[in-house]
Amino acid sequence: MNTKRTFAALALMASLFTSAQTLDSVRIMAPAAPGGGWDQTSRNVQQVLQDTKLAKNVQVYNVPGAGGTIGLAQFNNQKGSPNSLMAMGLIMVGAIETNKSKATLENVTPIARLTGEYEVIVVPAASPHKTMADLAAAWKKNPGAVSIAGGSAGGTDHMLAGLLAQEAGVDPAKINYIAHSGGGESLAALLGNQVTMGINGYGEMAEHIKSGKLRALGISSAKRVPGVNIPTFAEQGLDVELMNWRGIVAAPGISDAHRKELTAVFDKMHASKEWKEVLAKNNWTDLYLSGEKYDAFLKSEQARAKKVLQSIGLVK
């Protein structure tokens, strides 16, 4: 038996095993300013990948602007880069359409959907509307009189308004949606009783719902969320479900082998106790999906977002 050859073979196998289990160097683009959802997602992924030793060195950098499409354009130029990742989600899917972005998601390599947040419809405490049925009736009677506070035009909040309008028998092109640059602005309009209703992620509204300053009429989940006493839209006759999901994609043009390696790493990250702690700490809903299922989901979301934005009149 050739001892040197045996040790050499064992060493090669060990190195291959290590490389398959641990990424060397990773760069994650957060295509938004520091502090937002994509930035928080990127930095939590960075921490968990390093804490679990699934990656040796992870760097996060920010490229803000235009709903993530500026970052996407730069990311698409990193073709074949084996260590480049980008956080993204439903807001980017909509921004590509509303900004008529030349950069699209057609060439990126989907890795995993990570987390999500369900949206809620809230009204000021003094509002006469006690249920979604009350609100829908007023909305149908006079669409323009029902003002809606939400985030950026074409974003998740705006999409939900369009979907609910369709279900309520209201022309989505006639809704009175007032876009705000941040959650603080739309919250101030609601607390000041300046708008009929507001749409936002549950996490941003939870404190004010619990205090009684705002009344939650419905949540965009398929089933009741544990610990959240808000009826779903479906329970109230409006067949609408929407989640502001966030995920990770890799650079265009990477090899199938590298894609499988990245997917395996994120599968392991998702199963770790460290990631479960991140979900709990941030009150994020676990919406993990990888592989072909994530590919199919992403394609369906692109089609759905375009259809909704067309109905609102933001996209032709």
N, C-alpha and C positions, 0 to 999 in steps of 0.2 A: 504493500500500500504506500502511495506517495504522500507522505505527511504534509509536505509543503503545499501540494496541490489541494489537499483536503482543507487545510486551514484557509487557503486563498479562496476556495469556493464558499466556505462558511462566512468568510469576511464579506464577500460580495453579496451573499444572500442577506446578511445582517444590514449592510448599507442600503440595499434596495428596500428592505422592510422599514428601516428608519425613515427613508425619504418618502415612502408611501404613507407613513403615519404623521410625519411632521413637515410642514411647509417651512422653507428656509426664510425667505424674505417676501413680505406682502405689503402692497400699497393699496389703501382703500380711499377712493374719492368720495367725499360727501358733497354732492352737487348743490350745495346750499350754504348759507352763512352758518357760523358756529351757533349752537344752542337749539337749533330746530330738530325736527324728527329724524331727518336723514343723518345729521351730525351725531345725535344721541345714539342712533342705531350703529353707526360706524365705530364710534368710540367704545361702545359696549362690546361689539364683536371683537375689536382690537384687544380689549382687556381679557375677554374669555379665551380667545385663541392662545394668548400668551400664558394665562394662568393654567390652562389645561395642557400646555406644551404641545398644542396642535400646530403652532407656528412659533418660530424662534424670534422673529423680528417683524412687527406690524406697525406701519406708519399710516396715519390718517391726515388727509389734506382737504381743504375746502375750495370749491370752485362755484361760487354763488351766481344766481341770475336766471331769469326767464323760466321759472318752474323746473329748473334742473337741465334745461336744454343746452345751455352754454357748456356746462360740464359734460353733457352727453356728447356734444360735438368734439370736445377734446379727447374724450375717452375712446371714441370711434377711431381716432388716429393712432391708438396704441395697439394696432392690429398685431396679433401673434404674441403679445407680451404675456408671459406665463405667470407673472406675479401681480397683475393689475386687476383690482376689483372695484365695483362701484355700487353704492347704495342707491336704491330707486324705489318707485312705487306708483300708486294710482295717480297721484298728482302729476308726475312726469308723463304718464300715459295721456292725460288730458292736455297738458301743456304743449306736447308735441303737435296736437291738433289745433289748439287755439292760437299758437304762435306760428303756425305754418312752418314748423321747423324742418330744415333740410336733414338734420340729424335725427335718425329714428332708432327704434329698438330692433330693427330687422337683422342687424349684423352682430349685436352683442350675444354673449353666450350665457343663457339663463342658468343659474346655479340653485338658488333656493328662495322661496317666499318665507319670511321669518316671522313677522308679527303683524298685528293689525289693531285697529281701534274702531269700535262701532260709533256711529253718529247718532245724535239725539236731536229731536225737535223740542225746543223750550219756548215758553211764553213768559212775559213778566207776571209777577204774583198777582197784579191787579187785573190781569186779562180776563175777559168774560168766557174765554174758551177753556173748557175743562177737559175735553177729549179731542182726539183727532177728528172725530165725526163733526164736532162743533166747528173746528177750524176748517175742515174740508167744505162744509156747507157755506161758510162765509167766503171762502176762497173762490168757490164755483160761482157764487152770486156776483162777486166783483173782484176779479183777479188783481187788478191794479191797486185796490185799496188794502190788500194784504201785503205789507212790506216785510221783507225777509233779510235779516242780517246774517252774513256769512263771510267766508274767506274769499280769496282771489277769484276773479271771474274764470269760469271753466274748471275750477278745482273740485275737490270731492264734495264740498258743501253745495256748490252750485249744481253738480250732477244729481245729488240727492233731491234737491228742490225740483228739478226737472222730472225725475222719475215719479216723485210723489204727485206732482201736478197731473201727469198722465193718468195715474191710477185714480185720482180724485175727479177726473173729468174736466180738468182745467187745461187750456192751451198753454203748453210750456213756453211758447214764444211771448206770451203776455204776462208772465210772472214778473213781479216787482222785486227783483233781487238787488240788494245793495252790497256790493263787494267791499271788504275791508282788508287792509294790508296785514293786520294781525288780530289775534284772538282778543286782545285787550280792547281794541276799538269796538268790535262787534258786541262784546260783553257790556261795555259802557252804554251802548245804544239800548240794549235790552234792560239793563238795570235802571236806565233813565226813562223807561217806558216810551221810547222814541220809535220803536218798530213793533210790528204785530207778533213776529216770531223770529227765532234764531236757530241756526243749524251749526253744530260744532261737534268735535269729538267728546265723548262722555267724560273723559278725564279732565278736560278743561272746564266742564260745567258742573262736575260732581259737587264741589264745595257749595256752590250757590243753589243747587237743587236741594241739598241736604239742609241748608239754612232756611229754605222756604222763600228765598228772594226770587227764585225762578221756579216755574212748574214744568216738569218734563211730561210731554204728551205721548212720546213714542221713541223707540230705539230701533236701529236698522239691522238688528241681528235676526237670524232665522228662528232662534228660540230664546227664551228668557235668559238673561245673563245672570249666573249665580251671584247672589249678594246685591243685585241691582233691581230694585222694585219698580221697573218701568215696563209697561206692556209693549210688545213688538208691534210694528205697523201691520203685519199679517194678521195678528189677533183682532185688529180693528178694521179688517176688510180691505187693507191696502197691501197688495202683494209686492212689497219692495224690500229688498235686502241689499245692503251695501257696507263694505268695510274699507276703511282707509288703510290698505295694507302696505307693507314695506318689505323689500327683498334685496337680494344681492345678485349682481351679474358679473361675469368675467369678460375680458377683452374679446373682441372679434377674432376669429381665425385661430384660436388655440386648438391643440390636438385633442382627439377624443380621449386619449389616455390622460391628458392633464385635466380635462373636464371631469372625468370620473374620479380623479384624485381629489379635486376641489370639492366635488359633491360629497365624497366620503368624509372629508374633513368636516364639512358643515353638518352632515348627519351625526357625526360624533359630538360636535359642539352642541347641537340641539339636545342630545341625550344627556349632557353633563349636568351635574348639580349646580355648577357655576352659572350656566345659562338659565336654569330654572329660577335661580335667585335674582337674576337680572329681570326676568319677566315679572316676578312678584314685586320687586322694588319699584319698577316703573309702571305697574298696573297695565302691562301690555298683554293682549290676548295672543295666545300661542296659535299661530296659523301656519305652522311649518308644512312645507310642500317642496319636494325636490324631484329631480329627474324629469321623465316625460310628462308627469302630471303637472309640473310647474310650467313646462313648455305650453301645454294645452291651455292651462289657466291664463297665461299671459296673452295668448292669441285671442282668447274669448273676451278678456278685459279690454283689449285694444278695440275690438269690434263694438263692444257694448258702449265704451266711452264715446266713440265717434258718433254712434247712433243717438245717444243722449244729447251730446253737444249740438248735433244737427237739429234736434227737436227744439232746443232752446234758442236756436238761431245764431249760435256763435261759430258754427262750422257749416260750410256749404256741402 
